[in-house]
Each structure stands twice: as C-alpha cells, then as structure tokens.
Amino acid sequence: MKGILRTVVVICAFALISSNAFAGGGPVVIKALPFTITAPGAYALTKSLATTTDTDGITVNANNVTIDFGGFGITGPGTTRNGIFIAYNNKRVEIRNGFITGFDTGIRQAGIEDVTTRVINMKIYSNASYGININARGNLVKDCTVEGSIIGIYTGVGSTVTGNIITGNTMYGIFADFGCMISGNTVYSNPGTGIYAYPGGSIINNLINNNTGKGLDGSNSSLVNNNSVFGNGDVNISLTGGGSPVGTNFAP
C-alpha cells in the first residue's frame, strides 16, 4: 500500500508541474547557455544551443521542474562539466525529447535521497565520462539512446531503466545499483560489459549482444529472466554469490 501511495503522489506531482506552468502562459524558453533554473515549472528549448565555456549547460536548482527539449539539443565543448546538472537533492525533475552531446557527463544528479529524476526520450551521445549519471534513489530512464561514453547509464537504488538503446560505451552500458528494474533494453557493441547490476533487482526482457566484455554481470538475489544474451566476448551471463532466481534466458 505504501508503494502504491508513493507512486500516486509522484504522478500527481509531475501533473501539477505541467498544469501550473502552462496555466501561466506556457513554459519558460531557455534561450542561451549557461542557464540556471531556480523556480519550479516547465522549461523548453525552441532551438538547439551550444556553449564554448567550461560551465554546466543547464543547472537545475529547484524542485518540480520539467525540461522539454522539443527535439532540439545542447552541445558542449568537451569540457569537464555537465550538460544538465541537477543540484543536490532537488526532487521531481523530468528531462525529455532531445539530445545532449560534447560534455563530460550528459546528465548528472547530485545527492542520494528519493528524488525521482525522470529522463525520457533523450539521445545522449559522445560525452566523455557518463551519458547519464543519476545516482540518487527511485529514478527513471526510459526510451533513451545512450552511446559513446565510459559508462552509458548509471542509476541509483530502486531505479527503473527501460526501453533504452545503449551502445559504444567503453566500460559499462548500464551500471545499476541495488534493487533496480532493468527491462526491455537493447545493449550492444559496448567495448566493456553490457549490464552490471547489484543485488535485489530484476533484469528481464533485454537484448544484450556483441559486447566485448561480459554481456550480463549480476550479483546474488537478482531476478534474471527472458533475456537474449549472445555473442559477447568474455561470457554471456555471469552471476556471482548464489541465490539468483534465473528464469528462461537465451544465452548460447
């Protein structure tokens, strides 16, 4: 019952963000980088933007924020900074519908609390260290393409990673903390390991193939079911520690 109530509260909170923002005449347009968000509401791009300075592209320093890229994107100069930086423990931030490239990390979230960051339908590519690094609890990464970083997607405890395409990341395609749901992803041709997952999660319905290292590297007490894992250079599925309820997987 507590889990159901928490889900309802989160859904209502995101609905409230949209209704409040559009009631005021539409989203705030981000016209140039760098840009800092200090108030709740909806924000949008109406064209692609670039920065040549060693700064974060967009900094989020408020709760209850939605950034809709509208098919546009932001490009950095390949520095040590972030495309989008969500400051410490800011909650209920959603980023969707665009691209981020040319930064050290595409999207980075600071903090470890239950913050519910959602990244939906984004293309995050050619960022040096991380594509998406959201290490707090209870996040969502859905329907994104992440390629060309050291680690494609890093998620915190109890997060959901679903429906994504992850390729060309040199160390890990997906690195998931304890208790994550990893489902319906296509993870292929990463020079490192396709998916690494800490215990207590569910790894189901993924296509994991042609990664140079391990296809799926899991720990004990994870549900592993209905994955297609083949053509990986080291081993297709490696589960350590015992206790993993392994279902039916295609792993020749």
N, C-alpha and C positions, 0 to 999 in steps of 0.2 A: 504493500500500500504506500509506503514512503517513497519508493521508486516511482510509482505512478504519479503521485502528487508532485514530485520534483520535476518530472517530465512536463506536466501540465503547466507548472509555474514558468519553466524555461520557454515553452511555446508561447505562452501569453506575453512574456516579457519581450520576445522578438516581434510579436504582432503589435505591441504597444509602441515599440521604436518606430515602425513604419507608419502607423496611423498618426502619431504625434508629429512626425517630420513632414508628412505630406499635407497635413492639416494647415501647416504654416506656409504653404505655397510651394512645396517641392523641396528636394534635397539641396544641401549646400554644395555648390560646384567647387571642386578642387582645381584651381587654375594654374598652379605652378608648384614646383618642388624647391626646397623642402616645405612641408605643410604639417602643422601640428593641430590636432583635434583636441579641444578642451571642453566640449559640451556634448551631451547626448544628442542623438538624432541620426538622420540619414545624410550621407555624403555621396557624391558621384563624380565621375570623370566624364567630360564631353569631348575629350581628345586625348591622345597619348602624350605623356610628359616624360622629360628626361632631366637628370641633374648631372653636373660635372663636378660638383663639390663633394668633399668627404663628409657627408652627413646622411642620416637616415632620410629616406624619401618621404614617408608619411609616418608621423608619430601619433599614436592614439593614447591620450592621457585622460580618458573619460570612460564611464560605463555606458552600456546600452547604445552602441554605435553600429551602424551598417554602412559599409563602403561598397557601392555598386560600380564596377569599372565600366559597365555598359559596352563590353567588347574592346575597350581600349586598355592601355597598359602603362607601366612606368619602367624606365631604363636607367640604370646607374652606371658609374664609370669604372666598375670593377674594384671598388674600394673594400675596406674592412667593415662597412656599415650595412644596414638592413634596408630592404625595400619598404617593408612596413614593420615598425617596432611598436608592439603593444606594451605599454609601460606596466610596472609592477602591479599584478593582481587586478588590473582593470577587467571588468566582467561583461559578458554577453556582447562580444564583438563579432560581427559577421563580415566576411570579405568574399566577394563573388564576381564572376563574369568578366575576367580579363586576364592580363599577363603581367609577370614581373621578371625582369632579367637584368644581369650585369651588376649585381650586388654581392656582398659576401654571403648573406642569407636573404632569401626571398621574403619570408615572413617569420618574425621572431617574437615570441611572447615571453615576458619575464614573470616569474612567480610560480608557485606550486599549488595554490588553492583551487577550489572548484570554480573555474571562471567561465567555462562554456564558450570557448572560441570556436567559430564555425568558418571553414574555408570551403567554398563550393564553386565548382566550375571555373577553376583558375588554371592557367598554364604557367608553371614556374620553371624556368629553364636557364641554364648557363649562369648559375650563381655559385660562387667558389666553394663554400663550406656546406651549407644546408639549403635545400629547397624550402622546406617548411620545418621550423623548429618551435613547436608549441608543447612545452613540457609540463604545463600545469594539468590539472585533473579534468576529465569529462569533456574533452574536445571532440570535434567532428571534422574530418577531411573527406570530402565527397566529390566524385566526378571531376577530379583534377588530373592534369598531366604534369609530372614532375621529372625532369631529366637534367643531367649534366652537372651534378654537384658531388660532393664527397658522400653525404647522406641525403637521400631524397626526402623522406618524411620521418621526422622524429616526433612521437606523441607521448604524452604523459599518461598516468594511471587512469584506467577506466575510459579510455577514448575509443572512438569508432573511426575506422579507416575503410571506406567502402567505395567501390566503383571507379577506382583510380587507375591510371596508366603510369607506370614507373619504370624508367629505363635510363641507362647510361650513367648511373651513379657509382662512384669508384669503390666505396666501402660497403654501404648498405642501401638497398632500395627502400625498405621500410624498417625502422627500428622502433619497436613498440614496448612500452613499459608494462607493468603488471595489469592484468585484467582487461586487456583491450579486445575489442571485436575487430577482426581483420577479415573482410569478406568481399568477394566479387571483384578483386583487383587483378590487373594484368601486370605482372612483374617480370620483365625480360631484359636480357642483354645488359645487365649491370656487371661491371668488371669485378665487383665484390659479391657479397651474399645478397640473395633476393629479399628474404624476410627474416629478421631476427625478432623473436618475441619472448618476453619474460613470462613467468608462470601465471596461470589463472585466467588466461584469455581464451578466445575462440578464433581459430584460423580455418575458415570454411569457404568453399566455392571460389578459390583463387586459381589463376593460371600462372604458374611460376616456371619459366623455361629459359634455357640458354644463358644463365648467369655463370660467370667464371668461377665463383666460389660455390658455397652451398646454396641449394635452392631455398630450403626452409630450415632454419636453425632455431629449434624451440627448446624450452625448458620444461620441467615437470609440471604436471597438473594443468596442461592446456588441452582444449578440445581441438583435434585436428581431423577434419572430415571433408570429403568431397572436393579435394584439391587435385589439380592436374599439375604434376611436378616432374619435369623431364628435361634431359639434355643439359643439365647443369654440370659444371666442370669438376667440382670436388665430390659432392654427394647430393642426391636429390632431397632427402629428408633426414635430418639429424635431430633426435630428441634425447635429451640427457636428463638424468636424475630419476627416471622412472615415474610412473603414475599418470602418464598422459593417456587419456581415453582416445585412442586412434580409431577412427571410423574407416570408411572405404575411400582410399585415395588412389589416383592413377600415378604411380611412381615406378616406372620400369627400371 
